[in-house]
Amino acid sequence: MNPRTCLCVASCLGFLGVFLGAFGAHGLKDTKFLTDKYAEMPPKIVAGQPIPASYKYALDFETGVEYHMIHTLAMLATGILMLHYPSRCLSLAAWCFFGGVVFFSGALYVLVLGGPRWLGIPWGMVAPLGGTLQLVGWLALISGTCRIKDRSKSDCPI
């Protein structure tokens, strides 16, 4: 991925993250959508305590938005780094952050809105692929930034 594409995609993901965060807060939590959708589902166990399925799915949506925004910012920072220090590692990091948002956060969004098995796909099983991509993205970012040479020592005229 080149720096311009990285920055454009990160900007679009940022807009989408804010939009989905607002939708989650006002379109899901302030309505009876989740309560009605998951009314027949038994309580979910979280930290050893039973909670309504609708509340668990609201938390899942929030988690999707949180990771969406964190990795959008990581992708934005990666794009800025790529402008000054182009490298394959940074390009890989950008692709992995993008894929991580699509597969991790996207799977959580579909899981909450469509149900645990929408279109025959167990969406809870797609999220780990996205999480793995996010981890690989951070490792690639570490590798890419560790390879940057410190130019401040040679740029100083004194």
C-alpha positions as CSV (number, residue, x, y, z in Angstrom):
1,M,0.0,0.0,0.0
2,N,1.4,3.4,-0.8
3,P,1.2,6.4,1.6
4,R,-1.5,8.2,-0.2
5,T,-3.8,5.2,-0.4
6,C,-3.1,4.4,3.3
7,L,-4.0,7.9,4.4
8,C,-7.2,8.0,2.2
9,V,-8.3,4.6,3.5
10,A,-7.6,5.6,7.1
11,S,-9.6,8.8,6.6
12,C,-12.6,6.8,5.3
13,L,-12.3,4.3,8.1
14,G,-12.2,7.2,10.6
15,F,-15.4,8.6,9.2
16,L,-17.0,5.2,9.2
17,G,-15.9,4.5,12.8
18,V,-17.5,7.8,14.1
19,F,-20.6,7.0,12.1
20,L,-20.9,3.5,13.5
21,G,-20.1,4.7,17.0
22,A,-23.0,7.2,16.8
23,F,-25.2,4.5,15.3
24,G,-24.4,2.2,18.2
25,A,-25.1,4.8,20.8
26,H,-28.3,6.1,19.3
27,G,-29.6,3.5,16.8
28,L,-28.9,0.5,19.0
29,K,-28.8,1.6,22.6
30,D,-31.6,4.2,22.4
31,T,-34.0,1.9,20.6
32,K,-35.4,-1.6,21.4
33,F,-33.7,-3.2,18.3
34,L,-31.3,-5.3,20.4
35,T,-33.9,-6.1,23.1
36,D,-36.4,-7.2,20.5
37,K,-33.9,-9.1,18.3
38,Y,-32.4,-11.1,21.2
39,A,-35.5,-11.4,23.5
40,E,-35.7,-15.2,23.0
41,M,-32.0,-15.8,23.5
42,P,-30.9,-17.1,26.9
43,P,-28.6,-14.8,29.0
44,K,-24.9,-14.8,28.2
45,I,-22.3,-15.4,30.8
46,V,-19.7,-12.6,31.1
47,A,-17.1,-12.7,33.9
48,G,-19.1,-15.6,35.5
49,Q,-22.3,-13.5,35.7
50,P,-25.4,-13.9,33.5
51,I,-26.4,-10.8,31.5
52,P,-29.1,-10.3,28.9
53,A,-28.0,-11.2,25.4
54,S,-29.0,-7.8,24.1
55,Y,-26.6,-6.1,26.6
56,K,-23.8,-8.5,25.6
57,Y,-24.3,-7.7,21.9
58,A,-24.3,-4.0,22.7
59,L,-21.0,-4.4,24.4
60,D,-19.7,-6.4,21.3
61,F,-20.7,-3.5,19.0
62,E,-18.8,-1.1,21.3
63,T,-15.8,-3.3,21.2
64,G,-16.0,-3.3,17.4
65,V,-16.1,0.5,17.2
66,E,-13.2,0.8,19.8
67,Y,-10.9,-1.5,17.9
68,H,-12.0,0.1,14.6
69,M,-11.0,3.5,15.8
70,I,-7.7,2.4,17.4
71,H,-6.6,0.7,14.2
72,T,-7.7,3.5,12.1
73,L,-5.4,5.8,14.1
74,A,-2.6,3.3,13.8
75,M,-3.2,3.2,10.0
76,L,-3.1,7.0,9.9
77,A,0.2,7.1,11.8
78,T,1.6,4.3,9.5
79,G,0.6,6.3,6.4
80,I,2.4,9.4,7.8
81,L,5.5,7.3,8.5
82,M,5.4,5.9,5.0
83,L,5.6,9.4,3.6
84,H,9.0,9.8,5.2
85,Y,10.3,6.3,5.5
86,P,8.7,4.0,2.8
87,S,9.2,0.3,3.5
88,R,7.6,-3.0,2.9
89,C,7.1,-3.5,6.6
90,L,5.1,-0.3,6.9
91,S,3.1,-1.2,3.9
92,L,2.3,-4.6,5.4
93,A,1.3,-2.9,8.7
94,A,-1.2,-0.7,6.8
95,W,-2.7,-3.6,4.9
96,C,-3.0,-5.6,8.2
97,F,-4.6,-2.8,10.1
98,F,-7.1,-2.4,7.2
99,G,-7.9,-6.1,7.1
100,G,-8.1,-6.2,10.9
101,V,-10.7,-3.5,10.9
102,V,-12.7,-5.2,8.1
103,F,-12.6,-8.7,9.6
104,F,-12.5,-8.0,13.4
105,S,-14.8,-5.0,13.7
106,G,-16.8,-5.9,10.6
107,A,-17.5,-9.4,12.0
108,L,-18.7,-7.9,15.3
109,Y,-21.0,-5.4,13.5
110,V,-22.5,-8.2,11.4
111,L,-22.7,-10.5,14.5
112,V,-24.7,-7.9,16.4
113,L,-26.9,-6.6,13.6
114,G,-27.5,-9.9,11.7
115,G,-27.2,-12.5,14.5
116,P,-24.6,-15.1,15.5
117,R,-25.2,-17.0,12.2
118,W,-26.2,-14.6,9.5
119,L,-26.1,-15.9,5.9
120,G,-24.9,-19.3,7.4
121,I,-21.6,-17.8,8.6
122,P,-20.7,-18.0,12.3
123,W,-19.5,-14.4,12.6
124,G,-18.0,-15.0,16.0
125,M,-15.4,-17.2,14.2
126,V,-14.5,-14.5,11.7
127,A,-13.4,-12.0,14.3
128,P,-10.2,-13.9,15.3
129,L,-8.9,-13.6,11.8
130,G,-9.2,-9.9,12.1
131,G,-7.6,-9.9,15.5
132,T,-4.7,-11.9,14.1
133,L,-4.3,-9.4,11.3
134,Q,-4.2,-6.6,13.8
135,L,-1.5,-8.3,15.8
136,V,0.6,-8.9,12.6
137,G,0.1,-5.2,11.8
138,W,1.6,-4.2,15.1
139,L,4.5,-6.6,14.6
140,A,5.1,-5.2,11.1
141,L,4.9,-1.6,12.5
142,I,7.4,-2.5,15.1
143,S,9.7,-4.0,12.5
144,G,9.3,-1.1,10.2
145,T,10.0,1.5,12.8
146,C,12.9,-0.3,14.3
147,R,14.6,-0.2,10.8
148,I,14.3,3.6,10.5
149,K,17.7,5.1,10.7
150,D,18.2,8.0,13.1
151,R,18.8,10.9,10.7
152,S,18.9,13.5,13.5
153,K,22.5,12.7,14.3
154,S,23.7,13.4,10.7
155,D,21.4,16.3,10.0
156,C,22.7,18.5,12.8
157,P,24.9,21.3,11.3
158,I,26.7,21.8,14.6
